[in-house]
Amino acid sequence: MLREADTYVSGQELCGQLGVSRTAVWKVIGQLKEEGYEIEAVKNRGYRITSIPDVMTAVEIGSRLKTKIMGRCCICYQETDSTNTRAKQLAEEGKPHGTLVCAERQTGGKGRRGRSWSSPSGEAIYMSLLLRPPINPVHTSMLTLVMGLAAAKACNEVLEERIGPAVPKVQVKWPNDLVLEGRKLAGILTELSTEVDYINHVVIGIGINVNAKAFPEEIAATANSLRMATGEVFPRAELAACCMKHFEACYERFIQTEELSALKKEYEGLLVNIGRQVQVLEPNHAYTGKALGINDSGELLVEREDGQVIAVYAGEVSVRGIYGYV
């Protein structure tokens, strides 16, 4: 209420809207100040926010959510080893479908195929979404693409709102990265617990470089952030909530058919690989070809030099551009 108001909000109005006492309002104002919000209190006028900190808290994210389920249960840590690890533990404890786990800093951030993920404090979004999807376990790999599409749409929405329509577009790099200006903006890691014919839970983790001004030397040439690309600072909680909005919409379309037919056109519209020569790196084999798009199962269609079209399953395969990352 304070964030959206153009002027002061009276204590009486807050009490009436929220059904609480003036003392309760005063206590919460104090809590917000402790979290870094600058709030002006003027007698006979009320309260007014003068500065909002860039924090990833359940309150800040929750107050921006426009979803029915995704992120409505939100658990945030100042520091944790890995949001994916936390989400899996919370799943075992019975937390509901749609639980969002966030951290300001990760000490053991994980990437695909056992790689580490650089996770400094206050610069990026580190979050994992707990799902209990009623689908065949063999279809879970498509959820990585669903998150990739949703996160790219969210980044582009926030960029356009803040900068305007001429901003560079965030694209998806099959199967689990987002790219901006040819460099990596985000990575996605999906992990699951499953029986033969039943999914216990799925955890989709995503790290998005939001306000980083620089990167470690070993990734500086291939990494990008929204701030480095535009010169602007972005509220991370706003972007996280926007991701949940787009994921919920995309997930609802996916879950109806357990395939990507309803999302395929939109996904390919953001697919950086499409129409490009790519190198497919399998564990014991590598080949080149032209990326044509994806099929309804989320596999990348690659036309080899002999004209044969191969459907590449994400699994343990990496796809690179012939001359670099994309």
Buried (B, 14 or more C-beta within 10 A) or exposed (E): EBEEEEEBBBBEBBBEEEEEEEEEBEEBBEEBEEEEBEBEEEEEEBBBBEEBBBBBBBBBBBBBBEBEBBBBBBBBBEEBBBBBBBBBEBBEEEBEBBBBBBBBBBEEBBBBEEEEBBBEEBBBBBBBBBBBBEBEBEBBBBBBBBBBBBBBBBBBBBBEEBBEEEBBBBBBBBBBBBBBEBBBBBBBBBBBBBEEEEBEBBBBBBBBBBBBEEBEEEEEEBBBBBBBBBEEEBBBBBBBBBBBBBBBBBBEBBBEEBBBEBBBEBBBEBBBBBEBBBBBEEEEEEBEBBBBBBBBBBBBBBBEEEEEEBEBBBEEBBBBBEEEBB
